[in-house]
């Protein structure tokens, strides 16, 4: 066996760096946290190549003199622990603990000047070796520059992601820290272009809305809650929570903080999910920023090297406090909605006559209630409704969507009537999903088949039909039919989301969604797939960006496109709560019979169930 030996200092620092400096964003997090703990009122971050080529953090904090700078570059040296009570630390980290780790895997330049000194000092460490130590001219504060990260460790550098991905991680770090400290101003520049800028002294709600989503200012509720521990200590919860109707497709827009530290804690995430449990669909996630303040003795912040995880002394108390605080705040905004009625929808309302009239009441057309437009009614015969489905969909997607039939209410429902002998009866056996008899809760279609009763989830079923149509339209080299927008729509997103959409723009164009970059943080939508015309374009683009961010580049192109198409189909399908006429219900059933995989929706749930005659007889004790 080899003998035990003491490792050299440079190797020890590299091993320590592996715990702290996983990627440029990790190094940036440590440097910005140090600037905040130094009492900075303004922090400027400059990046190049996503942080791979340059990370520079400048602050106007307390600064360091020559002796303190030399000590800060030694391992396990800090100004953040006045005594040995490590469990009571109230700062973001240990000042200086990350500096020697970063200096061992990069070229680190520190320039600093305390406010009481006439001149500053600088020290340059190149992969563990001090190469410069002398005076420097700069205003009070500290400037730290990191270059050539992992230049001498190619094995580490080759496993880093692209410059765009690394920049997205750096942006997320700065956004979270800026959210935690609205009293501090932040500026982030990447490759010479300003990507983020917020002024110090802002209110919490304004800072969150600026960094998360501007819509939160109008579509969120403020949270202010307190609850006492049994020991007499008090827990405080503040922040902004989006209304349930303002949601996203991934949970990446939930920002959680404990005592000012950004964390990703399972307990807190579970509490958020529990608070929104009966208000959100299973595949939708709330948008919020929560700030939990608890006494230091009630939480352990040292369970993770980067302090991104915490452990609470009383987890049941914390979970109950978060759930009740969130629900109480959301109840205050229960009468509000993030989805106001559109002008087109309000225009469908009309005054009903007060007295009897001989003029016939216009009937809702076969597909009008599906897409909110009027057109000529299909043949009343049930077996002809399926043949008319395609033709009427093409008519619905016309620029006007109106014919001489008049402006009838698009959502008028028809009573379920028994079919004539030519429409049902003996012909029902030809239809596996049967003939529509009515609609329950404006969500489920009830149909009578030859061998039982069929119940169809109208949204799930149409979602699958739209998906299969989109996939068929974009198969091979041909382009799917698209609806050009008279006025292109601008959708504002953060820069990483725009980068991801720009990379996939050519693939999305195959399916009829024409988008292009419109500045650093916006996308321009010029056309949408024909089945999705008239929908919420901004919500569609945001959900697609979320899908791409969630699945990344690990999946093959075909798999990623299938997931994106599923999102597009969900936006283009008829919703639950929409009243359908009998002809519309039958047309949907006929299309399901012709479409492969129509038994499951895009999320794997069943689109229809059947109760055989024997099962129904058992329910009534007749079998």
Buried (B, 14 or more C-beta within 10 A) or exposed (E): EEEEEEEEEEEBBBEBBBEBBBBBBBBBBBBBBBBBBBEBBBBBBBBBBBBBBBBBBBBBBBBBBBEBBBEBBEBEBBBBEEEEEEEEBEBBBBBBBBBBBBBBBBBBBBBBBBEEBEEBBBBBBBBBEEEEEEEBEBEBBBBBBBBBBBBBBEEBBEEBBBBBBBBBBBBBBBBBBBBBBBEBBBBBBBBEEEBBEBBBEBEBBBBBBBBBBEBBEEBBBBBEBEBEBEEEEEBBBBBBBBBBBBBBBBBBBBBBBBBBBBBBBEBBBBBBBBBBEEBBEEEBBBBBBBBBBBBBEBBBBEEBBBBBBBEBBBBEBBBBBBBBBBBBBBEEBEEBEBEEEEEEEEEBEEEEEEEEEEEEEBBBBBBBBBBBBBBBBBEBBBBBBBEBBEEBBEBBBEEEBEBEBEEBBBBBBBEEEEBEEEBBEEBBEEBBBBBBBBBEEBBBBBBBBBBBBBBBBBBBBBBBBBBBBBBEBBEEEEEBBBBEBEEBBEBBBBBBBBBBBBEBBEBBBBBBBBBEBBEEBBBBBBBBBBBBBBBEBBBBBBBBBBBBBEBEEEEEEEEBBBBBBBBBBBBBBBBEEBBBBBBBBBBBBBBBEEBEEBEBBBEEEEBBEBBEBEEEEEEEEEE
